Amino acid sequence: MTDLEAVVVAERPSPGEPRPYAFPPFTRTRLENGMNVLVVDLPGRPLVSAALVLAGGSADDPDELAGATVLMARALTEGTEHYDAIELVEAGERLGASLHAEAGWDAVSVSVDVPAERLGPALDLVEEVLARPTFPAGEVERLREERLNDLLQARADPRRRAEEAFVGAIYGPASPYRRSSSGVEETVARLDDATCRAALARRFDPAGMTLIVGGDLAGLDVAAMAAERFGSWRASADASAPGGVDDRPAATNRRVLVVHRPGAVQTEIRVGHPGAPRRIPDFHATSVMSAILGGLFNSRLNRKLREEKGYTYGASAGFDLRRAAGPFAARAAVNTEVTVPALLDIMAQLEGIRNGVSAEELGDARDYLVGVFPLRFETPAAVVGALAGLVIQGLPDDELTRYRPAIDAVTIDAVAAAARARVRPDEAAIVLVGDADAFLPALEVASLGLIVVERDALPGGDAGARAADAADASGAADTTLDVAGTAPDATDGDA
């Protein structure tokens, strides 16, 4: 080490002590029709955020109409009884407000950001959008075609192709999680304005709705505003409460799926299995463990694959915690020639985390999670979003208040127990999207499990002539010919 390097290292700043922080208190009331109202007063924040959350999301779509909820949410702002799409935008602009509607796996929400003094008229727009949407057939058709075109484009995107193949490989045929929340080509093609109306009707029950408002609310009676605008709502005759979600795995043995893309210079790697739902008793230990494994820049995966080996710009791992067990995945994109070495390093890290972590790793992860927690809530929209998460997942009101102390109390033993329970490399699906011809021989030698190769159709090629290959990683041939042709519909980022 040179003298200059010694000075730089000596002067490198160290983490400071986390500053005290308390998640802002909020009040909860209930309207006569069952709608919950959560209010969080944030003095000095004149831009107010409000969100009306409806229980039930794309996980509750009928299988044959997958994507209906997402399309419905996107179409909510395309026209109402009193406004067409342009007029609705203009009405919001006159208030200095921005109006949004979106859907996820577990809920639908309509939100608005507006100066505090115009909150009442902004809530009028929220009421209009949810109570009187018209779902114009032409606009719904346009949104549907946009999604179908997006699916076509996704087939050329290795990252999205990997995500689509991965969820299809880890979830069983009855699970909605085996596909994108926005649907796939076959189901999206069936959607129209009638399916949008039906999707909204299934979720239109005030008892399953929560209005959340945050900002500087001095002098504003939010509960009275809510009662005036939403108190007369009644449940639709077709409303139904969200049910259970089938999250069963496709298999419990380790297996390898290779999606062959001839000439690809990189390989997208996914390794994982169904993970865990949000409501688990070891949530905080799992969060710390996940950060150590693949959530921090100095995580085990990133340190090994990026810093030590130089295989990738970044490697990560984590859990998508939903109402049911969302996916756990380790992810990386590497140059083709190091596909198998990188994969073996990933598998070693998944095995290694189950053997425990060091005191230094534990301290770094806890300090990071505790330290960044307040930074997540610097705006009213972020605070409202966090409260929406509590509502959607049915978490207790003190969940955010006790987060930092609970993270700080996580022990090495708790992290090890979470790793053994939540990371199961022997049950993982391994998905590789890249040039199989370049790495398949080395992959077979690695003996990671049964290998199935899907060969994506090439432009102008005969898709039917490209049969799938399969080989047992132990070396015994087990060739199958039932996987061939074009790639299935790719997912988008919410797979």
N, C-alpha and C positions, 0 to 999 in steps of 0.2 A: 504494500500500500504506500503510495507517495504521500509526501507531507500535505499536499493540497487535498488529497482524498481523505486523509485523517482529519483535517479541519472540517471538511464538509460533513463527514459522518458525525464528528463530535458536536457539530452545531445543528444537526437535524432535529427538528422539533419533535417532541413526544406528545402523545394525546393528553389533553387536560382532563380535569374532573368534569363529569357531566353536570350541567346546570340543573337546578331544581325545575321541575315542570309538572303541572297538573292539567290533565285534559279538562277543557272547560265544562262546567256543570250544565245540565240541560233539564228541562221539565217535560213531563209527559202527561197529556190529557187525552180523553176519549170522547168523540162526538156521540150523539144518541144513536146514530146508525152504525156504530162500531169502529169508525175510522180513528186511528191513532194520530195524535199530533205531537211531535217532538220539537221543542223550541230551545235554541241555544243562543244566548245573548253574547255578542262579541263587541264590546264597546270599541269605538274607533274604526270599525269596519263598515263604512257606509254602503258598500256594494254587497247586497244581501243575496244569498243563494237559497233556493227552495227546490225541493224534489218531492214529487209524489210517487211513492214506490208501491207497485202492485206485486203481490206474492205470486210466484209461478213464472217460469221462463221457458227457454227452448228445450230444457230437459223434459218438459211436460207435453211437448208436441206429440200428436199421434205419429207413429213411426212413418206412415205413408205420406205425412205432410210435414216432414222435418224441414225446419226453416221458416215455418209459418209465423212464429212469434217474432222473429227478427224482422221479417218483411213487414209485418203489421206495425211494429214500432217505427220503422223507417217511413211508413206511409201515413202515420198519424198526423204529421205536419204538412201533408200534401193537399189538404183541403178539409174544411168543416162546413157546417150549415151556413155560417155567416162570413167565412173568408175562403178564398182560394189560396193556393200556396203563396203567391206573390203578395197578396193582401195580408196574409198572416205574418210574413216577414216584415212588411211595412208597419204593421201594428206593433210589432216588437221593437222595431227601430225607433218609432215615435216615443217609446217609453225608455229608450236606452237599454233595452233588455235583449238577451240572447236566449232563445228557446230551443231545447233539445229533447229528443225522445230516443231511447235506446233499449235494447233487451240483451240479457245475458242468459246464462244457464239457469239461474234461479229466480229472476225477477225482471220486471219491466219498470222503467222509470221515465217520467217526464219532468224535466228540470228547467229552471229559469234563473238567470243572474240579472239583477236589476237594482238600481239605486233604491235605498230604503223607502224614500217618500213615494215611490211608485209601486210598492209591493202589491197593493190591492188590485190595480188594473192588470199587473203581470199574472197574478193568480187567476184572474178572469180568463186569461188566455190559456192557462193550464186546464181550467175547467172546460173551456170550449174544445180543446184538443181531445180530451179524454171522453167527454160526455156527448159530443156531437161531431165526430169525424165522419167524413163521407166516403173515404177510400175511393177516390175517382178511379174508374177502371183503367183509363189511359195512363195515369201516373203509377198505379200498381204494376201495370204491364211493363212500364219503363224500368221500374226498380227491379222487377223480376229478370228482365233481359240483362240489366247491369250485373246482377248476380251470376247469371248463366255465362256471360262473357268473362267475368272474373274467374269462374271455375275453369274455363278454357285456358286463360292466361296462367293459372296456377300450375297447370301441368308442365309448363316450361321452367318453373321456379324450383330448383332443387330443395330449398329450405321447406317450402310449403308441401312439396311432394313427400319429403321425409316426415313431416308432421302428419299428413294424411295417412301414410303407410303405418306410422307408429301407433296412432290411436286405433287403427283397424286391427293391428296385430296384438294389442294388449287387452282389448275389451271383447266380450262375447257378443254373439249376433243379436241378443235382445237388449243390449245397452245403448242408450242414446249417445253415450260418450264415445262410441266408436266412429263418430262422424263429426263434422263441423256443426257448431250451433246454428249456422246459417243454412244448413241443409246441403244436399248433394244434387247433382244434375237431375236425377230421376224424380226426386221429390219437389225440387224447386219448380220444375216444369209444370207441376200440377197446381201451383198456387195462383190465386186470383183475388179479386176484391171480396168475394164471398168468404174465402178462407181467412182473410184478414179480419172480417167482421166476427167470424166465429172464434178466432183466436182471442180477440178482445173480450168477447162475451164470456169466455171461459174464465177470465181473470177479473171480471167487473163485479166485485163484491167489496163494499166499503169496509167490511170487517177484516178483509185481508189487505187493506191499504194503509199506508202511513205517510203523512205529510211531515216533512222535516224542513225546518227553516232556521237559518243561521246568519248572523250579522249584527250590526248595531240596530237593535230593535226598540230603542228608547221611545216610549210613547205609543208603541204599536201593540194592539191586542190581537196577536196572531190567532189565538184560539177562536175569537169571535169572527175574524176574517174567514177562517176555515169553515166555521159553522154556516156562515152566510152563503158561501159558494159551494160547499160540498155536503152540507148537512142533509139536504133533501135527496141525495143519491140513495138508490136502493139496489140490491143485488140483482143481476141479470138472472133470468130463469135458467140459463145454461151455465151459470157460474159453478165452479167446482174447486175445492181446495187442492193445492199441490199434493201429489202422492209420493210414494217412494220411488227411488231411481234405481234401476238395475245396474249395478256396477261390477257384476261378476267378470272375472278375467276370461280371456279366450283360452288360456291354458295355464298350467302351474309348473311347467317345465321350461328350462331355458331353450330358446330357439333363435334362429338367425334368418332374417329376411333381407335379401339383397335386391334392390331395384337397379337394374343395369341401365346405365346411361353411357353409351359408347363415346369414348373420347373425353369424358369429363375430367377436368384437371383437379377437382376437389371431390372429396367424399363427405356427405352429410351423415353424421353418426348420431343415433338416438339409442339409448339403453334405458329400459325401465319397465314399469308395471303399474297397475292401479295402485294409487297411493293411500290417501286417507281423506275422510271428510273433515270439514272445518271443526266440527264439535267433537274433539277428542280430549281426553284428560291430560295427555302429555303434549299439548300444543306448544307450550313455551320451550320445552326440551327439544321438541322436533324442530322448532324454528332455529334454535342455536345450532343443533346438529346440521341442519340443512345449510346454514351460513358457513360452517366450517368446511363442509364437503364441497359446496359449489356456489355459494351465494355471495362471497366476498371476492375482491380482487386477489387477495392472498389466500384464497381457498385452496384446498388440497388439489382439486382438479385443475384449476387455472395455474397454480404454481408448477405442477408437474408438466402439463401439456404445453403451456405457453412459456413460462419462465425457464424451466430446466431443459425441455426438449425442443422448444421452438417449432412445435407442430402446428400451432394455430394462433390466431389473434385473440381467441378467448374460448374458454370452456366453462360450462356452468352445470348446475344441477339444482333441482328444486321440486316443490310440490305445488300443484294447482288444487287448492282446498275448496271444495264445493259442498253442496248439500249432501252429496254422496261422495264416494272416493274418486276424486279426480286423479289425473295421471301424475306419477312421479317419473321424472326423466333426467338423465344426464345428456348433455348436448355439446357437440363440437363440430366444426367443419375443418378438415385437414387436407393437405395435399395428398393426391392419390397414392403416391409411393409409400406413405407412412400410415396408411389406413389401418393395417393390422397392428403394428406397434402401438399406435395411439389407442386403438380399441382395447388392447391388452392392458395398457396403463389405466384406462377408465375402469375396467373390470377389477384391477388390483386396488384402486381407490375405493370402489364400492365395497369390496371385501374388507379393506383396511379400516374403514370408518366403524365397522361393526366390532372391531377390537378395542375401541376406545380412543380418546383424544388426550392431548397434553394439557397441562394447566395453562400454558401460554396460549394455545389455540382457544381454549374455553374463555379465557379473559379477553382476548381480542374480539371474539364474536359477541360476547355479552356487552362489552363496551361499545361496539359499533351499533348494535341493535338499540341499546339504551340511548346512545348519543344521537342517532338520527331520528328517533321517534318524534321529538318535537318539530323537526323540520318538515315532517309530513303534514303538518296542520297549520301552515302559515296563512291560509286563505279560508274564508267561509265555505267555499265549495269543497275544500278538502275535509273540513270538519263535518260538513253535511254528508259527504261521501262515506266517511268513517262510521257515522251513525247509521247510514243506510246499510252498511255491512252488518252491524249488530242486528238490525231489524230482519234482514234477509236470512241470516243464519240462526236467528233465534237465540242470540247470546245475551247474557245478563247485562243490565245497565252499567255495572261497574267494570266491565271487561277492559275498557280502554284506560280507566283509572289505575287498575292494578297491573297493567302490562309491564311497566318498567320494573317494579319490585319483583314481579314473577320471573322476568328474564334474569334479573340480577341474582335470583335465588337458585337458578339452574346449576346443578352439580355435574361433575364428571360422570358419576354413576348414572345420573338421569339421562345424559347425552348418550352414553353407551347403550342403555336400555332402549331409548328411542331409535337408535340406529339398528339394533337387532330386530326391533319390531317393524320398522318402517322401510328399511332398505333390504331387499331380498334378491341379490344377484342371481341366485340359482333359479329364480322364477322369472327372470327378466326376458323380455323380447329385445333382441338386438336388430336394429334396422340400419342398413347402409344404403345410401343412394349415391351411386358413382359408377365408375368403369369397372365392372366385375371382372372383365378379362385381365385387368392389371393386378388385382389382389386376391382373386379367388383361390389360387393354389396355396398361398400363405394362410388364408382364412381356414382352409380345410385342415392344414397342419396344426392350427391353433386349437382344434378340438373344442369348440365352444358350444356345440349343439348341432341339431339338424339344420342344414342350410337349404333354403328355398330361394331360387333366383327368379325374379320376374323381369322379363325383358320388355321395356317400354317400346312401343312402335316407333320406328324411325320415319321421318318424312318420306313419303313415296314408297315405303317398304310394304311388304306383305305381312301384316300383323299376324295373320293366322298361321304363318309359317314359322313364327318364332316361338317355339315351345319353351316351357319353363324347365329348368334343370333343378334337380335336388340331389344332395349328397350328404350322407351322414358324416359329421365332423370326425368320427372315429376312423373314417376311411372306407367304410362299407358303402357300396353304391345303393342308392334308393331313389331312382329316377322317377319323376312324375311328369305328366304332360298336361296337367289340368290348369296351369297358370300361364296365360299367354295373352298377347294382344296389347291393346292400348292401356295406358295407365288409367286407374279409376279416377273419379272426380277428386281433384285436390281440395284440401281444406284451406280455409283462410287462417288468420292468426289466432282465432279462438278455438282451435281444435282441441 
